[in-house]
Amino acid sequence: MQRERSEALFERARAVQPGGNTRHMVVFGPPMVYGSHGDGCRLTTVDGDVLIDWVNNFSTLIHGYGHRPTVEAVKAQAERMLCCILPSEAEVELSERICARWPGAEQIRFMNSGTEAVMVAVKGARALTGRSKVAKSEGGYHGQYDLVEASFLPTPDNWGPADRPASPAFGRGTPQSLLDQAVIFPFNDLEATLAILEAHAGELAAVVIDPIPARLGFVAADKAYLAGLREFCTKHGIVLIFDEVFCGRAGFTGAQGRLGVTPDMTALGKVIGGGLPIGAVAGTRAAMAVFDNLAGPLKVSHSGTFTANPMSMAAGIAALDALTPEAFAQLERQGDALRAGLQKHFEALGLTMRANGLGSMTSLQLFREPARDYRAFHSRSGPGYLQRIGRLHALMLQEGVLTATRGLMVGSTAMTDDDITETLERSGKALARFAQAERSAA
Ligand SMILES: Cc1ncc(COP(=O)(O)O)c(C=O)c1O
């Protein structure tokens, strides 16, 4: 693979960007590979390589590149206005569409990223309850807001006892006073979780959980577990927040519709913006009343220069309109075919690996038995995980299959069944070389 132009860009980037990038989550190499343009599920790099894109900008481009209705809607909106200080019809339309789908969405407010969505949901929950603590599951990723970064990617040296996890900082210098506001509970262990939450019940504003976390390889929380959280939060007047920024693509009615448990608030992002920057907090009328400036003195303020900007609204409307139940059925079928085909490769090559996930979300894992929580995922992945998964990523890239650095693959409606077959052929070659590398490393 020729990387001359990428190498030259990376050299220039290093002079003006620390590390030669402005987005740590997507870093591999060096050098980074630079994107040029896309068409359907294919992304062409500046070096002219054509990759089957299984990341879709971390899930946002659920219709792939150049989705005509989205492109036309964005063009038309750009002609009308990029943004203005008045609200637009488009924001009402997108609100109506989302509220018609997610069971827990009776009302909604927009922002510009998933990070902001989680942050605003937490602020709303605090204002609603008058309490400050926030509980989140161990290892969960909820964006860059430092409170919910507590216990993101903890390790055995800082994660504390299994039934009472610690809340280690992710970023150096995070105030201890902030970390003390985070209560960490073990994902999918109802008894231990309730014991922890019970001890803080009177201080908790919110319980935040991603019901199908990407970082745990898209293992879904058990319905009974989520129902237990639901019951507990209702009993204690705590706001239950689902972070569906990523897993909102789990189905026509979101992850909550698929899993059958309804939160008070939902943080949304990615697919609802059709590829443009977006975030949203949706919730029940009772929970969202906290943002109602017509209902008396304001309890919490929410604004933003680009909030509900009409470009993102227009793209979101077009993308959601094309996300029909039939489109989800296709994503589901192709996701199942991908996982089954990968699993066959693992077995044929003697690789102790697993293709986990559901619907359009797949995770390549370096172990066979499913992991139900963060600690199992971490310990089964093993000490050499980052190096090994990095090698697999590089080999897939060489075969023209773009995955996320930690082995995540998310599909798009732009994929045909032939694209799945081609992905499996190419992945088979990459996995054969990976198996060879694993044998020589052993
Ligand atoms: C579950 C989850 N929450 C929050 C975020 C943050 O969203 P954004 O990157 O738009 O700030 C992400 C991003 O990947 C996510 O996966």
The ligand as an SDF file (V2000), in Angstrom:
LIG
                    3D

 16 16  0  0  0  0  0  0  0  0999 V2000
  -21.8180    5.8280   24.1580 C   0  0  0  0  0  0  0  0  0  0  0  0
  -21.2320    7.1420   23.7750 C   0  0  0  0  0  0  0  0  0  0  0  0
  -21.5400    8.2400   24.4870 N   0  0  0  0  0  0  0  0  0  0  0  0
  -21.0630    9.4530   24.1820 C   0  0  0  0  0  0  0  0  0  0  0  0
  -20.2210    9.6270   23.1090 C   0  0  0  0  0  0  0  0  0  0  0  0
  -19.6730   10.9880   22.7870 C   0  0  0  0  0  0  0  0  0  0  0  0
  -20.1950   11.4470   21.6050 O   0  0  0  0  0  0  0  0  0  0  0  0
  -19.3990   12.5670   20.7530 P   0  0  0  0  0  0  0  0  0  0  0  0
  -18.1540   11.9250   20.2440 O   0  0  0  0  0  0  0  0  0  0  0  0
  -20.3570   12.9740   19.6780 O   0  0  0  0  0  0  0  0  0  0  0  0
  -19.0930   13.6660   21.7200 O   0  0  0  0  0  0  0  0  0  0  0  0
  -19.8630    8.5210   22.3210 C   0  0  0  0  0  0  0  0  0  0  0  0
  -18.9450    8.6610   21.1910 C   0  0  0  0  0  0  0  0  0  0  0  0
  -18.4430    7.7310   20.6200 O   0  0  0  0  0  0  0  0  0  0  0  0
  -20.3750    7.2530   22.6620 C   0  0  0  0  0  0  0  0  0  0  0  0
  -20.0560    6.1560   21.9630 O   0  0  0  0  0  0  0  0  0  0  0  0
  1  2  1  0
  2  3  1  0
  2 15  2  0
  3  4  2  0
  4  5  1  0
  5  6  1  0
  5 12  2  0
  6  7  1  0
  7  8  1  0
  8  9  2  0
  8 10  1  0
  8 11  1  0
 12 13  1  0
 12 15  1  0
 13 14  2  0
 15 16  1  0
M  END
$$$$
